[in-house]
Amino acid sequence: LSSSTKGLLSFPSSPKRNSILEGSPDIRRASTATGGLGFMLDTWSSAGSFNVGRDPRKEMRWRFAFSRLSCANRITREQVTRALELSGFPNAERAMVKEVYDEITKLATLTLDEFLRLVPAFELKRQRAYREAFQRADQDGSGNISVEELAAVLREFNVVPTRRALKQIVDETDLDQSGELCLEEFERLMESLRSGEGFTRSEQAILERLFARMDRNKAGRLMAASLPGAILWLGHLLGQEELDEVLSEFDMTSAGSLDYHEFLICMRKVVEREITAVRLAFAKYDPAATGSIPVSNVHDLLRSLDYVFSHDAVVEAALEAGAETEATLEELLDILQLCRKREGLSLEEIAEVDVAFKRYDSEGNGSINSVDVGKALRWFGYHMPFEVQQGLVDSVDVDQSGRLDLHDFQILIRLFRQREIKEMEQVFCRHSGSESGTLDATKVLAAFRHLDMVGRLGVEPAIAAEDLDRRGCASMKAFVRAGIQYREDSRREYQRNAGYTNKEVVALRAAFEKCDTDHDGGVTFTELRGLIRSIFPVMTDKLRARFETFMREATTTSSRPMDFQDVIRVVRQFHDIQAQEMVDKEMRAVEEAGFSWQEVHSFRELFDKAKAEGARELSVNDVRQMVSCFCPLGERNAATLAAEFQKARRRLLNEEGTPGIDFPEFLWLMKALLELNFGNIKGSESVKVSQEAPRRKSSRKDF
């Protein structure tokens, strides 16, 4: 299974988890109700300093942090820094922690009462350190510090924002817009950074909204297994091993759950790992340690880290970050942030996406449904098979509402581009043997044929002569660059063809000419009937009824033959109806099977891996092969499996049958096998999914 599917497997709970919260229902309820938001410091004295009194809400957070890490109702000296982090104090200075710890006890472990004394003592000491740092920076005694002086103060507390981030922080805090911060504004800034885990207020707003969308049952907690989806949505890159490392710092596995504050901590750690990766890549591209790299190398550097941003988007972000020819590390981080904010799209592409989205936002409420997503993608020029589209919608529609807003739609395009480029890289490696290999002209053509890029536009992708080595061979970079340009040309052609590829248009024209018996460039309605039946040999009752209605209306309103462009538009309508039916069918299967959205996502991965390349259905042999991986198929089991396969295939009695099963039918099949516990399927790690995942109350009206 892929990394995202592994996150759905059940794991045993940690043996270290103690019973402090289990025996305190009031604490448990308060933690769940506030979702972590209620523990932010928000009380101030008249002098503008923090109120460090025993706040019951803060104390709940401290108790909860202690319970996360304690064993036998104690935590070790080494765990105190992490406990403070969970209590809302990121990047706690070890020397300061040691000093406070030694004032509380000389022992190697702390009790809960001792920890509840340690936290406010640490908070008070840190506030004093803030004031002292401010006074040192305020050398002229004016009571204010400049932005440059603020940067130096922040570095003392391990906070190193880029210039853009620093400006944003000051703008959010400088209430009188003087361009300088007084002591009270500085303390508010430090408190905002502390409670927000170093994120600016605008970043916190995005994270808070994402958390609320993913918290579908409004319990104030998220399953840890949903974190990969959040990271993917936000545009960060983190492998499953690194994510497991982050969760282990909470003494948690993917079967655990997090409140909002713990979610913020996880996201901060994700960003910290990302910054570390960028620093290492920067050092690699700056071997002479000059402190800057050519802007022309920035796109390649980001691509080496697996970011998929268009070249124009990177150039535009570099100019906005102030990097015209050379980029420092700080400017590189700004470029990354700007590109991520725009989902890797150029400004021109963003404008095009906006037009495509608004075209299908028929209700004007800033969202479109799943079927209209496909229409908007086709209008924008992306050819995306229905199964791929649904898989990506699953990843983007984090609240499983069945609707995407404009930002979701941009994310979907970013994910599709990532998928395309990774496919190109995989095909290159398959033909060259490695990422560092090269392809000669013959292998380049074979690789492009593998990607179905030859003959679609009447030409093949062209690799620029300057991108070839002395032997005339192409590197992966040159191969992918040519593939991206070809896909871009295809996108423009796709827009002109009503959402069909050139290859599909050729097939449609062949069918049109076959029905145009008198070769006059048009088909009669009688000929059109035969043409539609040849394109849609299998019709549901609904599609057939719609077809008959269309034919009756067309014959009564017009008698002129339909030319090829007329036919393309008619066929597009029927394909859209077919897509709507597939969405409805999938929703029905999810509702009847009672699977959570995470389980559906997991089963979709199993389905995609089991079916043959290019196929839309699973044959009975595909299912046998998949099931045989976890269950021996003797004569009895094989017969049972075949019978359940046929039941799933015939689930909708009003639908004409096909030899295989599509994804909704696969869900019905898996539900039946789970109910039968076929071959001890419930005990198989290959299909065991977390039953603790929140269930979605689906509604077909969403679609």
Long-range contacts (C-beta under 8 A, 24 or more apart in sequence): 1-602, 1-605, 1-606, 1-686, 2-605, 3-228, 3-239, 3-240, 4-228, 4-229, 4-232, 4-601, 4-605, 5-601, 5-602, 5-605, 5-606, 6-240, 6-254, 7-224, 7-225, 7-227, 7-228, 7-240, 7-243, 7-254, 8-225, 8-254, 8-598, 8-599, 8-601, 8-602, 8-689, 8-690, 8-693, 9-254, 9-685, 9-688, 9-689, 9-690, 10-255, 10-688, 10-689, 10-690, 10-691, 10-692, 11-253, 11-254, 11-255, 12-253, 12-255, 13-253, 13-255, 13-256, 14-251, 14-252, 14-253, 14-256, 16-69, 16-70, 16-71, 16-251, 17-67, 17-68, 17-251, 18-67, 18-70, 18-71, 18-72, 18-73, 20-63, 20-66, 20-67, 20-70, 20-73, 20-112, 21-63, 21-64, 21-67, 24-63, 27-60, 27-63, 27-64, 30-57, 30-60, 31-60, 31-64, 31-220, 31-259, 32-219, 32-220, 32-221, 32-259, 33-220, 34-220, 34-259, 35-211, 35-215, 35-220, 35-221, 35-259, 35-260, 36-61, 36-220, 36-259, 36-260, 36-261, 36-262, 36-263, 36-264, 37-208, 37-260, 37-261, 39-88, 39-261, 40-88, 40-195, 41-88, 41-191, 41-194, 41-195, 48-183, 48-184, 48-187, 49-127, 49-131, 49-187, 50-123, 50-127, 50-187, 50-191, 52-120, 52-123, 52-124, 52-127, 54-120, 58-88, 59-116, 61-86, 61-87, 61-88, 61-261, 62-87, 62-115, 62-116, 62-119, 63-112, 63-116, 64-259, 66-112, 66-115, 66-116, 68-250, 68-251, 68-252, 69-251, 70-112, 73-111, 73-112, 74-109, 74-110, 74-111, 75-109, 75-110, 75-115, 76-108, 76-109, 76-110, 77-101, 77-108, 77-109, 77-110, 80-110, 80-115, 80-118, 82-249, 83-115, 84-119, 84-122, 85-265, 86-250, 86-261, 86-262, 86-265, 87-119, 88-194, 88-195, 88-261, 89-119, 89-122, 89-123, 89-126, 89-194, 90-194, 90-197, 90-198, 90-265, 90-268, 91-157, 91-158, 91-159, 91-198, 92-122, 92-126, 93-126, 93-129, 93-157, 93-158, 96-122, 96-125, 96-126, 96-129, 97-122, 99-125, 100-125, 127-187, 129-157, 130-157, 130-186, 130-187, 130-190, 131-183, 131-187, 133-157, 134-183, 134-186, 143-182, 143-183, 144-178, 144-180, 144-181, 144-182, 145-180, 145-181, 145-186, 146-179, 146-180, 147-179, 147-180, 150-181, 150-186, 150-189, 153-186, 157-190, 159-193, 159-198, 162-330, 162-331, 162-333, 162-334, 162-337, 163-330, 163-334, 164-321, 164-334, 164-337, 165-200, 165-334, 165-337, 168-200, 168-202, 169-193, 169-200, 172-200, 172-201, 172-202, 196-264, 197-261, 197-264, 197-265, 197-267, 197-268, 198-268, 198-271, 199-264, 199-267, 199-268, 204-264, 206-234, 207-263, 207-264, 207-267, 208-260, 210-234, 210-398, 211-260, 211-263, 213-398, 213-399, 214-398, 214-399, 216-399, 216-400, 216-694, 216-696, 217-694, 217-695, 219-694, 220-259, 220-260, 221-257, 221-258, 221-259, 222-257, 222-258, 222-263, 223-254, 223-255, 223-256, 223-257, 223-598, 223-690, 223-692, 223-693, 223-694, 224-252, 224-253, 224-254, 224-255, 224-256, 224-257, 224-258, 225-254, 225-255, 225-598, 225-690, 225-693, 226-598, 226-693, 227-254, 227-258, 227-266, 229-395, 229-398, 230-263, 230-267, 230-398, 231-270, 232-395, 232-415, 233-395, 233-396, 233-398, 233-411, 234-267, 234-340, 235-340, 235-343, 235-344, 235-411, 235-414, 236-270, 236-271, 236-274, 236-340, 237-274, 237-305, 237-306, 237-307, 238-270, 238-273, 238-274, 242-273, 246-270, 246-273, 254-690, 255-690, 255-692, 257-692, 275-333, 277-305, 278-305, 278-329, 278-332, 278-333, 278-336, 279-329, 281-305, 282-329, 282-332, 291-328, 291-329, 292-326, 292-327, 292-328, 293-326, 293-327, 293-332, 294-325, 294-326, 294-327, 295-323, 295-324, 295-325, 295-326, 295-327, 298-323, 298-327, 298-332, 298-335, 300-477, 301-332, 302-335, 302-336, 302-339, 307-336, 307-339, 307-340, 307-344, 308-344, 308-414, 308-417, 308-418, 308-421, 309-339, 309-344, 310-344, 310-345, 310-346, 310-349, 310-417, 312-346, 312-348, 312-349, 313-339, 313-342, 313-344, 313-345, 313-346, 313-349, 314-339, 316-346, 316-347, 317-342, 342-410, 343-407, 343-410, 343-411, 343-413, 343-414, 344-414, 344-417, 345-410, 345-413, 345-414, 350-410, 352-380, 353-380, 353-406, 353-409, 353-410, 353-413, 354-406, 356-380, 357-406, 357-409, 366-405, 366-406, 367-403, 367-404, 367-405, 368-403, 368-404, 368-409, 369-402, 369-403, 369-702, 369-703, 370-397, 370-402, 370-403, 370-404, 370-583, 370-703, 371-576, 371-579, 371-580, 371-583, 371-703, 373-404, 373-409, 373-412, 374-576, 374-579, 375-499, 375-576, 376-409, 377-412, 377-413, 378-494, 378-498, 378-499, 379-495, 379-499, 380-413, 380-491, 380-495, 381-490, 381-491, 381-492, 381-494, 381-495, 382-413, 382-416, 382-491, 382-494, 383-490, 383-494, 383-499, 383-500, 383-501, 384-416, 385-616, 386-579, 386-582, 386-616, 387-608, 387-616, 387-663, 388-416, 388-419, 390-582, 390-583, 390-586, 390-604, 390-663, 391-601, 391-604, 391-608, 392-416, 392-419, 394-597, 394-600, 394-601, 394-604, 395-601, 400-597, 400-696, 400-698, 401-702, 402-587, 402-698, 402-699, 402-702, 402-703, 403-702, 420-483, 420-484, 420-487, 421-480, 421-483, 421-484, 423-451, 424-451, 424-479, 424-480, 424-483, 424-484, 425-476, 425-480, 427-451, 428-476, 428-479, 428-480, 429-476, 432-476, 435-476, 436-476, 437-476, 438-469, 438-471, 438-473, 438-474, 438-475, 439-473, 439-474, 439-479, 440-471, 440-472, 440-473, 441-472, 444-474, 444-479, 447-479, 448-483, 448-486, 451-483, 452-503, 453-483, 453-486, 453-487, 455-503, 456-490, 456-501, 456-502, 456-503, 457-486, 457-489, 457-490, 457-493, 457-502, 458-502, 460-486, 461-485, 461-486, 497-568, 498-568, 498-569, 498-572, 499-572, 500-568, 500-572, 505-568, 508-535, 508-564, 508-567, 508-568, 508-571, 509-564, 511-535, 512-564, 512-567, 520-561, 521-563, 521-564, 522-560, 522-561, 522-562, 522-563, 523-561, 523-562, 523-567, 524-561, 525-551, 525-554, 525-555, 525-562, 528-554, 528-562, 528-567, 528-570, 531-567, 532-570, 532-571, 532-574, 535-571, 535-574, 536-574, 536-578, 538-656, 538-658, 539-656, 540-581, 540-652, 540-654, 540-655, 540-656, 541-654, 541-655, 542-577, 542-581, 543-574, 543-577, 543-578, 543-581, 546-574, 546-577, 547-574, 580-703, 582-662, 582-664, 583-703, 584-700, 584-703, 585-652, 585-662, 585-664, 586-663, 586-664, 586-667, 587-698, 587-700, 587-702, 587-703, 588-664, 588-700, 589-663, 589-664, 589-665, 589-667, 589-668, 590-667, 590-696, 590-698, 591-698, 591-700, 592-668, 592-671, 593-667, 593-668, 593-670, 593-671, 594-671, 594-695, 595-667, 595-671, 596-689, 596-693, 596-694, 596-695, 596-696, 597-693, 597-696, 598-689, 598-690, 598-693, 599-689, 599-693, 600-667, 602-687, 602-689, 603-666, 603-667, 603-670, 604-663, 606-686, 606-687, 607-663, 607-666, 615-660, 616-662, 617-658, 617-659, 617-660, 617-661, 617-662, 618-660, 618-661, 618-666, 619-659, 619-660, 620-645, 620-660, 622-660, 623-661, 623-669, 627-673, 627-678, 627-679, 629-686, 630-679, 630-681, 630-684, 630-685, 630-686, 630-687, 631-678, 631-679, 631-680, 631-681, 631-684, 632-679, 633-679, 637-678, 637-679, 640-676, 640-678, 641-673, 641-678, 644-669, 644-672, 644-673, 644-676, 644-678, 645-669, 647-672, 648-672
